[in-house]
Amino acid sequence: MLLFISRRFLNYLILLFIAVSLVYLLAATQLDPRSLYEHRNPPLDPQAIENALRSYNLSDEVPVLERYWIWLTNVLTDWNWGRAPFGESVNEQIGTRVWVSLRLVTLGSVIGILVGVALGAWTAVRQYRASDRITTLISLILISTPIIVVAVVLQILAIRANNALGYTFLEFVGEAGQVGDYPGAWLADRLQHLFLPTLTLALNGLAFYSRIQRNLMLDTLGNDYVRTARAKGLREGVALRRHALRTALIPTGTYFAFTMAQLVLGATFVELVFSWHGMGIYGVEAIQQMDIHGTVAFAAFAGVCVLVGATLSDILVAALDPRVRVS
């Protein structure tokens, strides 16, 4: 199992390196940080512009492969991701933003997967009952609704709930607000602001995984080994968990890696709606501001999220499927 995971992880690292390198070459050839200086008023001296760009490794007069090698060397030796067109350190800008996005992505993915899998398995056992049909309807509505619309709807519902209660119970603007002077006030404030953004991401994953898990669970419920387990006197719940659900979880694990990229993209819209200063908003701003190094840093963050998701997916599949461990 360890050899299997190691081989897969090494493959993911190589793919991540190639993807980030291609993003750098694309950003370095398509983004034009020089235009930010040339359009300033009063006009700046062309030689001063060139000197500034060269000091930040952003000059388009330097061959792109040479700039790429300088950037790659700085990342590998000093973990220096470069500077923005006006000299801001990319490391400093993403230092706090990464943890903001990780809170959203991690909580949203874990809650969405766990609740979605449990809900899908439960509705499969109750096929064609009212609970199954209602859950299916709600899941299809959530899957068909853009995540930015879900976020706005939750904001509207939060405002109405606050008005009905007469005080602000659900906070949803920014990462933190005014902290009270009672014990645990800081944690309570953070949880209030984290609740709605996390719920938005979790609802999207919950709806998707519940549909996937329901269909996979239905395929395994009628298999011979499940019927044999029941015929031997194994309790219904134990037979479903050990035989049906365990087998149905194997394909679900492979979906996790593919949904991580979608989750990172969804976090961008969630950050925009709820005014969170995370990596999603930073990526959009980096492209708008012709920030080559910032754009590459955002792409690397998204790639690492996919890499982690793919690795966890392989670990889950290897733990559930003996054939993978033996092979």
C-alpha positions in Angstrom: 0.0 0.0 0.0 2.8 2.4 0.9 4.6 1.7 -2.4 1.3 2.3 -4.3 0.7 5.7 -2.5 4.3 6.7 -3.0 4.3 6.1 -6.7 1.0 7.9 -7.2 2.2 10.9 -5.1 5.4 11.1 -7.1 3.3 11.2 -10.3 1.1 14.0 -8.9 4.2 16.0 -8.0 5.6 15.7 -11.5 2.2 16.8 -13.0 2.0 19.7 -10.5 5.5 20.9 -11.5 4.6 20.7 -15.2 1.3 22.5 -14.7 2.8 25.3 -12.6 5.6 25.8 -15.1 3.1 26.0 -18.0 1.1 28.6 -16.0 4.2 30.7 -15.5 5.1 30.6 -19.2 1.5 31.5 -20.1 1.3 34.3 -17.6 4.8 35.7 -18.5 3.9 35.9 -22.2 0.3 37.1 -21.9 0.3 39.5 -18.9 2.0 42.9 -19.4 3.1 44.5 -16.2 5.0 47.2 -18.2 1.7 48.8 -19.2 1.0 49.6 -15.5 4.0 51.9 -15.5 3.5 53.3 -19.0 0.0 54.5 -18.3 0.9 56.4 -15.1 0.5 60.2 -15.0 2.9 62.0 -15.1 4.8 59.7 -17.4 7.8 57.8 -16.0 11.3 57.6 -17.5 11.4 54.5 -19.7 14.8 53.5 -18.3 13.5 53.7 -14.8 10.6 51.5 -15.8 13.0 48.9 -17.2 15.2 49.0 -14.2 12.2 48.4 -11.9 10.9 45.5 -14.0 14.3 43.9 -14.2 14.7 44.1 -10.4 11.4 42.2 -10.0 12.3 39.8 -12.8 9.3 41.0 -14.9 10.9 42.7 -17.8 9.6 41.4 -21.2 12.9 42.4 -22.8 14.5 39.5 -20.9 13.9 36.1 -22.6 11.0 34.3 -20.9 13.0 31.1 -20.3 15.7 33.1 -18.5 13.0 34.7 -16.3 11.5 31.3 -15.6 14.8 29.9 -14.5 15.4 32.8 -12.1 11.9 32.4 -10.7 12.2 28.7 -10.3 15.6 28.9 -8.6 14.3 31.5 -6.1 11.3 29.2 -5.3 13.4 26.1 -4.9 16.3 27.6 -2.9 14.6 30.4 -0.9 10.9 29.7 -1.2 10.7 33.2 -2.8 7.7 33.4 -5.1 8.7 36.8 -6.5 7.3 40.2 -6.4 4.3 42.1 -7.8 4.8 44.7 -10.5 5.1 47.5 -7.9 7.4 45.5 -5.6 5.0 43.9 -3.1 6.2 40.5 -1.9 4.0 37.7 -3.1 5.0 35.6 -0.1 3.7 38.3 2.3 0.4 38.7 0.3 -0.4 35.0 0.3 0.9 34.3 3.8 -2.4 35.1 5.5 -4.7 34.5 2.5 -3.7 30.8 2.2 -5.1 30.0 5.7 -8.3 31.9 5.0 -8.9 29.7 1.9 -7.8 26.5 3.6 -10.4 27.0 6.4 -13.1 27.3 3.8 -12.0 24.6 1.5 -11.2 22.1 4.2 -14.3 22.5 6.2 -16.5 22.8 3.2 -15.1 19.6 1.6 -15.1 17.5 4.8 -18.7 18.4 5.8 -20.0 18.0 2.2 -18.4 14.6 1.7 -19.3 13.1 5.1 -22.9 14.3 5.1 -23.3 13.7 1.4 -22.1 10.1 1.6 -24.2 9.4 4.7 -27.3 10.9 3.1 -26.8 9.1 -0.2 -26.4 5.7 1.6 -29.5 6.4 3.7 -31.7 7.4 0.7 -30.6 4.3 -1.2 -31.9 2.1 1.5 -35.1 4.0 1.5 -35.5 3.9 -2.3 -38.7 5.4 -3.8 -40.0 6.5 -0.3 -41.0 10.1 0.3 -37.7 10.9 2.1 -35.8 9.6 -1.0 -37.8 11.6 -3.4 -37.6 14.8 -1.4 -33.9 14.4 -0.9 -33.4 13.8 -4.6 -35.4 16.9 -5.5 -33.4 19.1 -3.2 -30.1 17.7 -4.3 -30.9 18.3 -8.0 -31.9 21.8 -7.3 -28.6 22.5 -5.5 -26.6 20.9 -8.2 -28.3 23.0 -10.9 -27.9 26.2 -9.0 -24.6 28.2 -9.4 -22.8 28.4 -6.1 -22.8 32.2 -6.2 -26.6 32.2 -6.3 -26.7 29.8 -3.3 -24.4 32.2 -1.4 -26.6 35.2 -2.1 -29.8 33.3 -1.1 -28.2 32.3 2.2 -27.3 35.9 2.8 -30.9 37.0 2.2 -32.2 34.3 4.5 -29.6 35.4 7.2 -30.8 39.0 7.0 -34.4 37.9 7.4 -33.5 35.7 10.3 -31.6 38.5 12.0 -34.5 40.9 11.5 -36.9 38.4 12.9 -34.7 37.8 16.0 -34.2 41.5 16.6 -30.4 41.2 16.7 -27.5 40.1 14.5 -27.2 36.4 15.2 -25.7 35.4 11.8 -22.6 37.4 10.7 -21.6 37.0 7.1 -19.5 40.0 6.0 -15.7 39.5 6.4 -13.7 37.0 8.5 -14.3 38.7 11.8 -16.3 41.5 13.4 -16.6 43.3 16.7 -15.5 40.9 19.5 -17.2 41.0 22.8 -15.6 41.0 26.2 -17.0 37.6 27.4 -14.9 34.4 27.5 -14.6 32.7 24.1 -15.8 35.8 22.3 -13.1 35.6 19.7 -13.9 32.0 18.8 -17.7 32.7 18.7 -17.1 35.6 16.4 -15.0 33.6 14.0 -17.5 30.7 13.9 -20.3 33.2 13.2 -18.5 34.5 10.2 -17.4 31.1 9.1 -20.8 29.5 9.2 -22.5 30.7 6.1 -19.5 30.5 3.7 -18.7 27.0 4.9 -22.4 26.0 4.5 -22.4 27.4 1.0 -19.5 25.1 -0.1 -20.8 22.2 1.9 -24.2 22.3 0.3 -22.7 22.0 -3.2 -20.6 19.0 -2.2 -23.4 17.4 -0.2 -25.7 17.5 -3.1 -23.2 16.0 -5.5 -21.9 13.2 -3.3 -25.4 12.2 -2.1 -26.4 11.5 -5.7 -23.2 9.7 -6.5 -23.3 7.6 -3.3 -27.0 6.8 -3.7 -26.5 5.3 -7.2 -23.4 3.3 -6.2 -25.2 2.0 -3.1 -28.1 0.8 -5.1 -25.8 -1.1 -7.4 -24.2 -3.0 -4.4 -27.4 -3.7 -2.5 -28.5 -6.3 -5.0 -25.2 -8.1 -5.2 -24.8 -11.8 -4.2 -22.4 -11.1 -1.3 -24.8 -8.7 0.3 -27.7 -11.2 0.0 -25.5 -14.0 1.3 -24.5 -11.9 4.4 -28.2 -11.3 5.1 -29.0 -15.0 4.6 -26.4 -16.0 7.1 -28.1 -14.0 9.8 -26.0 -10.9 9.8 -27.9 -7.9 11.1 -29.2 -5.5 8.5 -27.2 -2.5 9.6 -23.9 -4.5 9.8 -24.5 -6.1 6.4 -25.1 -2.7 4.8 -22.0 -1.1 6.5 -19.5 -3.9 6.1 -20.5 -5.1 2.6 -22.7 -2.7 0.7 -21.4 0.6 1.9 -17.7 -0.4 1.9 -17.8 -1.5 -1.7 -19.8 1.5 -2.8 -17.3 3.9 -1.2 -14.5 2.8 -3.5 -15.7 4.7 -6.6 -16.7 7.6 -4.4 -13.1 8.0 -3.3 -12.0 8.6 -6.9 -14.4 11.5 -7.3 -12.8 13.4 -4.5 -9.7 14.4 -6.5 -11.8 15.7 -9.4 -14.1 17.8 -7.2 -11.2 19.6 -5.4 -10.6 21.9 -8.4 -14.3 22.7 -8.5 -14.3 23.4 -4.8 -11.3 25.8 -5.1 -13.2 27.6 -7.9 -16.4 27.7 -5.9 -14.4 29.2 -2.9 -13.5 32.2 -5.2 -17.2 33.1 -5.6 -17.9 32.5 -1.9 -15.0 34.8 -0.9 -16.4 37.5 -3.3 -19.9 37.3 -1.9 -18.9 37.1 1.8 -16.0 39.6 1.5 -13.3 37.1 2.5 -9.7 38.0 1.5 -8.6 34.5 0.5 -6.6 33.0 -2.4 -9.6 33.0 -4.7 -10.0 36.8 -4.7 -6.2 37.2 -4.7 -6.0 35.1 -7.9 -8.6 37.3 -9.7 -6.8 40.5 -8.5 -3.4 39.2 -9.6 -4.6 38.6 -13.2 -6.3 42.0 -13.3 -3.2 43.8 -12.0 -0.9 42.0 -14.4 0.8 40.2 -11.5 2.7 37.3 -13.1 4.1 35.9 -9.9 0.9 36.2 -8.0 -1.0 34.4 -10.7 1.4 31.5 -10.6 1.2 31.4 -6.8 -2.5 31.1 -7.0 -2.3 28.3 -9.6 0.2 26.5 -7.4 -2.2 26.7 -4.5 -5.0 25.3 -6.5 -2.7 22.5 -7.8 -1.6 21.6 -4.3 -5.3 21.4 -3.2 -5.9 18.9 -6.1 -2.8 17.0 -5.2 -3.9 16.6 -1.6 -7.3 15.6 -2.7 -5.9 13.0 -5.1 -3.6 11.6 -2.5 -6.4 11.3 0.1 -8.5 9.6 -2.6 -5.8 7.0 -3.2 -5.4 6.3 0.5 -9.1 5.8 0.8 -9.3 3.5 -2.2 -6.3 1.5 -1.0 -7.8 1.1 2.5 -11.2 0.0 1.2 -10.1 -2.2 -1.7 -7.8 -5.2 -0.9 -7.0 -5.7 -4.6 -5.2 -2.3 -4.7 -3.1 -3.2 -1.6 -2.1 -6.6 -3.0 -1.3 -5.3 -6.5 
